[in-house]
Amino acid sequence: MERFIADEAKLQAVEDNYKAVKSRIEEAAIKAGRNPKDVRLMAVTKTVESVYINKAIELGADLIGENRVQEYLGKKDELKLDGVEKHLIGHLQTNKVKQIVGEVDMIESVDSVKLAKEINRVSANKGLTTNVLIEVNIGREDSKSGIYMEQLEELLIEIAGMDNIKIKGLMTIPPICDTEKEINEYFSTMYQSFIDIKSKNIDNIDMNILSMGMSGDFESAVSNGSNIVRVGSAIFGARKYF
Ligand SMILES: *Cc1c(COP(=O)(O)O)cnc(C)c1O
């Protein structure tokens, strides 16, 4: 196999981009009257070669997100993951649950009782508790995973009864929008629902994490209460799919 040689210019770009994204998050937080420390930056690493991910980690990235189980398991041994939190953010099929439980710190893409049951079953077998977020399909798009908002409470209550799963909050991917105003409305609706559900204090769940905002819209997400922004291309450049 050909050895992969890191491109110096690209390493430099990752450094510049990472620092720029960090300071944009900070500015957006301050502008919104929030403490910048309350917003975590997740480096989204799908399709990114390990050397660039390690560069981001070296720069301080302490949270990474991967979409696909196979891809993550294939590259995790090349990553310097000491002190780094790993989240699965892509759609998860029940038949892959066995492979990922215990490998990541959180699964952000839980959107059905069936999937939750399987995570619970595998976690129990492995003697673990798996932290999860519930993915909400805020724009009600057929093309996206996630549950509709009106199904959320019922799903939360059902999963809250499972011993080896711990719900920590919500995740969403809004529709692609033409205007800032439109995206802002989705994020603000999402935040309102997050606060509403939090105030219900459902037994056995924490409602502290709201994961929303990506490269094109993270500032708007920060101004609407997000506390994890998931940023890929703004750090690592446009993705190449193999
Ligand atoms: C790819 C991906 C991201 C990051 O997307 P960018 O636009 O590259 O920042 C965030 N969240 C999820 C769920 C993704 O699949």
The ligand as an ORCA input file, in Angstrom:
! r2SCAN-3c Opt
* xyz 0 1
  C     -20.966     16.040      8.044
  C     -21.751     16.407      9.228
  C     -21.479     17.589      9.928
  C     -20.447     18.603      9.503
  O     -20.778     19.166      8.277
  P     -19.977     20.456      7.712
  O     -20.966     21.160      6.904
  O     -18.847     19.888      6.914
  O     -19.494     21.222      8.864
  C     -22.221     17.848     11.079
  N     -23.175     17.000     11.511
  C     -23.456     15.843     10.866
  C     -24.510     14.951     11.398
  C     -22.764     15.532      9.692
  O     -23.068     14.395      9.045
*
